[in-house]
């Protein structure tokens, strides 16, 4: 029996050994493959570009200071009431549902690009994905999340 397996390892010891193994081999692979000259050039170019843009903005940007600029909204209409008022929860819920379904439908674009190469298994996978989407929509509809009060 190898020396490594002579004693019973606890979960913590096993995870420590596994993490050390992963870190060692990923850094070894990183140092073998990475071209540090290219990395340094890209990082320095990005820093230099940001610095040049900030300096240009400082010298070129128009400046006008008045009381209207200090208001939260510069629309020309004076604010009325309490700006820290409460909003209906439906706005947030509707926005989150929109983002959720919008992002999930974005996963369909890569599938559409390679749909013919995936064959029946790809079609089955995307139909299952769409079934889950429809279940989520039905759940939101049933709970009344799509009703606008």
C-alpha positions in Angstrom: 0.0 0.0 0.0 1.4 3.5 -0.8 2.5 5.7 2.0 -0.2 8.2 1.1 -3.0 5.8 2.0 -1.6 4.4 5.3 -3.8 6.5 7.5 -7.4 7.5 7.3 -7.6 11.1 6.0 -10.1 13.5 7.4 -12.1 15.6 5.0 -10.1 18.7 5.9 -6.8 17.0 5.3 -8.0 15.6 2.0 -9.3 19.0 0.8 -6.0 20.6 1.8 -4.0 18.1 -0.2 -6.4 18.5 -3.2 -6.2 22.3 -3.1 -2.4 22.2 -2.9 -2.4 19.8 -5.9 -4.6 22.0 -7.9 -2.7 25.2 -7.1 0.7 23.5 -7.9 -0.3 22.2 -11.3 -2.3 25.2 -12.4 0.6 27.5 -11.5 3.0 25.1 -13.2 0.9 25.2 -16.4 0.4 29.0 -16.1 4.2 29.6 -15.9 4.9 27.2 -18.8 2.3 28.7 -21.2 2.1 32.4 -20.2 4.2 34.9 -22.1 4.9 37.6 -19.5 6.2 40.1 -22.0 2.8 40.1 -23.7 1.0 40.3 -20.3 3.2 43.2 -19.1 2.7 45.0 -22.4 -1.1 44.7 -22.2 -1.3 45.8 -18.6 1.0 48.8 -19.0 -0.9 49.8 -22.2 -4.2 49.6 -20.3 -2.9 51.7 -17.4 -1.3 54.2 -19.7 -4.5 54.5 -21.8 -6.6 55.1 -18.7 -4.1 57.7 -17.4 -4.1 59.6 -20.7 -7.9 59.7 -20.9 -8.2 60.9 -17.3 -5.7 63.7 -17.9 -7.4 64.7 -21.2 -10.8 64.8 -19.4 -9.4 66.9 -16.6 -8.1 69.5 -19.1 -10.8 69.4 -21.8 -14.0 68.9 -19.9 -16.2 72.0 -19.5 -16.9 73.1 -15.9 -19.8 75.0 -14.6 -20.7 75.1 -11.0 -24.1 76.3 -9.8 -26.8 75.3 -7.3 -28.7 73.3 -10.0 -25.7 71.0 -10.4 -25.9 70.0 -6.7 -29.4 68.7 -7.0 -30.0 65.0 -7.4 -31.7 65.4 -10.8 -30.8 68.1 -13.2 -34.0 68.2 -15.2 -35.0 71.8 -14.4 -38.0 70.8 -12.4 -37.8 71.3 -8.6 -38.1 68.1 -6.6 -41.3 67.6 -4.6 -41.9 65.5 -1.6 -39.7 62.9 0.0 -37.0 61.6 -2.3 -36.6 58.5 -0.1 -40.2 57.4 -0.8 -41.2 53.8 -1.1 -41.8 52.1 -4.4 -44.1 49.3 -5.2 -42.4 45.9 -5.0 -43.9 45.0 -8.4 -41.4 47.2 -10.2 -38.5 45.3 -8.8 -40.0 41.9 -9.2 -41.0 42.6 -12.8 -37.4 43.9 -13.6 -35.8 40.8 -12.0 -38.1 38.5 -14.0 -37.3 40.4 -17.2 -33.6 40.1 -16.5 -33.9 36.4 -15.6 -35.7 35.5 -18.8 -33.6 37.8 -20.9 -30.4 36.3 -19.7 -31.7 32.7 -20.1 -32.8 33.4 -23.6 -29.2 34.6 -24.4 -28.1 31.0 -23.8 -30.1 30.0 -26.9 -27.9 32.0 -29.3 -24.8 29.8 -28.9 -27.0 26.7 -29.3 -28.5 28.2 -32.5 -25.0 28.7 -34.0 -24.2 25.0 -33.7 -27.7 23.5 -33.8 -27.1 21.3 -36.8 -23.9 19.9 -35.5 -25.4 18.8 -32.1 -28.0 16.6 -33.6 -31.0 15.1 -31.7 -29.2 15.3 -28.3 -28.8 19.1 -28.7 -32.4 19.5 -29.6 -33.5 17.4 -26.6 -31.2 19.5 -24.3 -32.6 22.8 -25.6 -36.2 21.6 -25.4 -35.6 20.6 -21.8 -34.1 24.1 -21.2 -37.1 25.7 -22.7 -39.4 23.5 -20.7 -37.7 24.7 -17.5 -38.1 28.3 -18.7 -41.8 27.8 -19.3 -42.2 26.2 -15.9 -40.6 29.3 -14.3 -42.8 31.6 -16.3 -45.9 29.5 -15.3 -44.9 29.7 -11.6 -44.4 33.5 -11.8 -47.7 33.8 -13.5 -49.5 31.7 -11.0 -48.0 33.6 -8.1 -49.3 36.8 -9.6 -45.8 38.3 -10.3 -46.8 39.4 -13.8 -49.9 41.3 -12.7 -49.4 45.1 -12.8 -51.3 46.7 -9.9 
